[in-house]
Amino acid sequence: MIQEFLARLGSRYPKQASLYLLGGSALVLLGSSRDTLDIDYVGDDMQKDDFQILIEEIAAELGPETEPVPIERFIPLPEGNEQRKIHIGQFGNVNAYIIDPYSIALSKVDRGFETDLEDTIFLIQHNQINMEELEQIIKNSLSHAGKFDFHPEILAHF
């Protein structure tokens, strides 16, 4: 379903664009067997542009929920995050990526739901992230916690 969504998006969007996925759909593309009914992507949740409007139209056709996530407002993006994004493929005019797996893990450990922690374990077990490096990223992020809505128990979650 995610591949079909990306194919339709790429064939119908007239300009060059990049789509950055996170959440369950990103994990499924990395090989997780987790059920996901939504496609979360990096985007502005307050003002949707023409690309985001098309994303919603295609989602309405195919059935999955979509949600723009302004990830940079929720967590301090770890140093090197741009270099760690994972290219999924070119779909027409759209390049699809999974955001930095450490950024995904940081946001999941911060939220701390059981499914989030399972997703983080999946990333570790499938060599997408290293536990020691994630621990260092979490500790480095704490100094920026005041700018973000970090859970006060993020280290306990970890």
C-alpha positions as CSV (number, residue, x, y, z in Angstrom):
1,M,0.0,0.0,0.0
2,I,2.8,2.4,0.8
3,Q,4.5,1.7,-2.5
4,E,1.3,2.3,-4.4
5,F,0.8,5.6,-2.5
6,L,4.3,6.7,-3.4
7,A,3.8,5.7,-7.1
8,R,0.6,7.7,-7.4
9,L,2.1,10.7,-5.6
10,G,5.1,10.7,-7.9
11,S,3.1,10.3,-11.1
12,R,0.7,13.1,-10.2
13,Y,2.9,15.8,-8.6
14,P,4.2,18.0,-11.5
15,K,7.3,19.4,-9.7
16,Q,10.4,17.8,-8.2
17,A,9.8,17.1,-4.5
18,S,11.1,15.2,-1.6
19,L,9.0,13.3,0.9
20,Y,10.4,12.4,4.3
21,L,8.6,9.5,6.1
22,L,8.7,8.7,9.7
23,G,6.5,6.6,12.1
24,G,5.0,3.3,11.3
25,S,5.1,3.5,7.5
26,A,8.9,4.2,7.7
27,L,9.4,1.2,9.9
28,V,7.4,-1.0,7.5
29,L,9.6,0.2,4.7
30,L,12.6,-0.9,6.8
31,G,11.2,-4.3,7.2
32,S,9.0,-4.2,10.3
33,S,6.0,-6.4,10.4
34,R,4.2,-3.8,12.4
35,D,0.7,-3.0,11.3
36,T,0.3,0.6,10.3
37,L,-2.8,2.4,9.0
38,D,-1.2,5.8,8.5
39,I,1.5,7.5,6.6
40,D,3.3,10.1,8.7
41,Y,5.6,12.5,6.9
42,V,7.6,15.6,7.7
43,G,5.5,18.6,7.0
44,D,3.7,21.6,8.3
45,D,0.6,20.7,10.2
46,M,-0.8,24.2,10.2
47,Q,-0.4,25.4,6.6
48,K,-0.6,22.7,4.0
49,D,1.0,23.4,0.6
50,D,-0.1,21.9,-2.8
51,F,2.1,18.9,-2.2
52,Q,0.5,18.1,1.1
53,I,-3.0,18.7,-0.4
54,L,-2.2,16.1,-3.1
55,I,-0.9,13.7,-0.4
56,E,-4.3,14.0,1.4
57,E,-6.2,13.4,-1.9
58,I,-4.3,10.3,-2.7
59,A,-4.7,9.0,0.8
60,A,-8.4,9.5,0.5
61,E,-8.4,7.4,-2.6
62,L,-6.3,4.6,-1.1
63,G,-7.5,4.6,2.5
64,P,-4.6,5.3,4.7
65,E,-4.6,8.3,7.1
66,T,-1.8,10.8,6.6
67,E,-0.4,13.1,9.1
68,P,2.2,15.9,8.6
69,V,4.6,16.0,11.5
70,P,6.7,19.1,12.1
71,I,9.4,16.9,13.7
72,E,11.8,19.8,14.2
73,R,9.3,21.3,16.6
74,F,9.1,18.2,18.8
75,I,12.7,17.1,19.1
76,P,16.1,18.7,18.6
77,L,17.3,17.0,15.4
78,P,20.5,15.2,16.2
79,E,23.7,16.3,14.6
80,G,24.3,14.5,11.3
81,N,20.6,13.7,10.8
82,E,20.6,14.8,7.1
83,Q,23.4,12.4,6.3
84,R,21.6,9.5,7.9
85,K,18.3,9.8,6.0
86,I,17.6,6.7,3.9
87,H,16.6,7.0,0.3
88,I,13.7,4.7,-0.5
89,G,13.4,5.5,-4.2
90,Q,12.4,7.9,-6.9
91,F,8.7,7.8,-7.7
92,G,8.1,10.0,-10.7
93,N,9.0,13.5,-9.6
94,V,9.1,12.6,-5.9
95,N,12.2,11.3,-4.1
96,A,11.1,9.4,-1.0
97,Y,13.2,9.1,2.1
98,I,13.0,7.8,5.7
99,I,14.2,10.4,8.1
100,D,17.3,9.7,10.2
101,P,16.5,6.6,12.2
102,Y,18.1,8.3,15.3
103,S,15.6,11.1,15.0
104,I,12.8,8.5,14.8
105,A,14.1,6.7,17.9
106,L,14.6,9.9,19.8
107,S,11.0,10.9,19.3
108,K,9.8,7.4,20.2
109,V,11.8,7.2,23.3
110,D,10.6,10.6,24.3
111,R,6.9,9.6,23.9
112,G,7.6,6.3,25.6
113,F,4.5,4.3,24.6
114,E,5.1,0.5,24.6
115,T,4.8,0.4,20.8
116,D,7.3,3.2,20.5
117,L,9.8,1.3,22.6
118,E,9.2,-1.8,20.5
119,D,9.9,0.3,17.4
120,T,13.1,1.5,18.9
121,I,14.1,-2.1,19.7
122,F,13.3,-3.0,16.1
123,L,15.7,-0.2,14.8
124,I,18.5,-1.5,17.1
125,Q,18.0,-5.2,16.2
126,H,18.0,-4.4,12.5
127,N,21.2,-2.3,12.7
128,Q,19.5,1.0,11.8
129,I,20.8,2.5,15.1
130,N,23.3,1.7,17.8
131,M,22.2,1.8,21.4
132,E,25.2,3.5,22.7
133,E,25.0,6.3,20.1
134,L,21.3,6.7,20.8
135,E,22.0,7.1,24.5
136,Q,24.5,9.8,23.7
137,I,22.0,11.6,21.4
138,I,19.4,11.4,24.1
139,K,21.8,12.9,26.7
140,N,22.9,15.6,24.2
141,S,19.3,16.5,23.5
142,L,18.5,17.1,27.2
143,S,20.4,20.4,27.1
144,H,17.8,21.5,24.5
145,A,14.8,20.1,26.3
146,G,13.5,23.6,27.3
147,K,12.8,24.5,23.6
148,F,10.9,21.2,23.1
149,D,8.2,19.3,24.9
150,F,10.5,16.6,26.1
151,H,9.0,14.1,28.5
152,P,10.8,14.5,31.9
153,E,11.3,10.8,32.1
154,I,13.0,10.3,28.7
155,L,16.1,8.7,30.3
156,A,13.8,6.3,32.3
157,H,12.0,5.4,29.0
158,F,15.4,4.7,27.5
